[in-house]
Amino acid sequence: MALPTIGVHYLGTVYSPFSGQAADSDDGANTGDPTLLFVYYGGATVWGYISPRVTEQVPTEAGDPEDLDPDELFALLEIDGAMVMVVDTDWNGVNYYGFAPVETDE
């Protein structure tokens, strides 16, 4: 089952709904946020970040996750509580941000 998506038209900074941290900045994706699963920059058609939580779920036969388009990657993932924000940024295109709560051992 593909991850649920929320589409918005937004020009500002996108924040994780789980950590409150910015998903990215002028320097790129916030790789220090454990709730950030991936960032795909649609205008550039490039993955800005794919977390280890995502890469460990992608079957070997699917290939390198960075070679998949966003919809193909989303269809392979099953992460509890995860969601995708599809953000239309006007002239910069559509960016995709994946978020999930931090895993706990409780």
N, C-alpha and C positions, 0 to 999 in steps of 0.2 A: 504494500500500500504506500503510495506516495505521501510525502510530508504535506501537512496542511499549509496553505499559502494565504497571505494577506497582501493585497495589492494597494499601494498608495501612490499618490503624486506628491512628491516632497523634494525640496531643494536643500534642506539643511542636513545636519549631521544625524546619522541613524545611531540609536543607542540600543543596547541589549535590553530586552524586557526583563531579563533575569538578574543581570549584574548592575545595570545602570551605566555601564562603561560604553564609551563611543566604539562603534564597530570598526571605524577607520579614521584616518586623518590624512593630511597632505603627505605624510611619510608612508602610507599604506595601511594595510589591515592591522588591527590590534591583536597580534598573536599572543599577547599575555592574558587575554580574557578567556577563561576556561569555558564560558558559555557560548563563545563564537564557534560555529561549526565550519562555516565557509563564507567567502566573499567572492562574488563573480561580477566583474565590471563589464556590463553588456556593451557599452560604447566602444570599448577596446577589445571585446571578445576574449578576455583573459581571466583566469582565476587569480585573484589576489591572495587567496589563502584557502587551504583545505586542512582542517585539523586532523590529528591522528585518530580522533574518535570516528571520523568519517572514513579515512583510508582503511582502517581495520575492518570496516563493514563491506567494503567493495570486493566482490568476488574476483579472484585472479583472472577468470575468463572474461570479465568485463574490461580488463585492461587498466591502464593508468587512469586514475580519477581525473587528472588534469586534461586528458584527451576526450572526456565526456562533455556533452553539453549539459546545461543545468537540469533540464527535465529528465535526462537519462540518469544523472546522479541522484536526483530526488527520489526517483522510482526505486532505487536500490537500498534506500536507507530506512531503518526502523529504529528510531531513537525515541524513547518515552518522553513526551512533553515537547518534542522538537517542533519547530515551525520555520517557515520561510517567509521573509518579507521581500516582496517584489516592488522595488521602488523606481518609479518613473521620474527621472531627473531632467526632463526636457531634452535639451540639446546634447547632454552627456549619455543619453540612452537609458536603458533599464538595467539596474543593478539588483543582484540577488544576495540576500544576507540570510544565513541559517543560524538559528539559535536553539539551545536546549539547556534545561537546568543542569547544574553540576551533578554528576553521579555521586551518590553516597552509599555507604555500606550499611545503612540502617535498615 
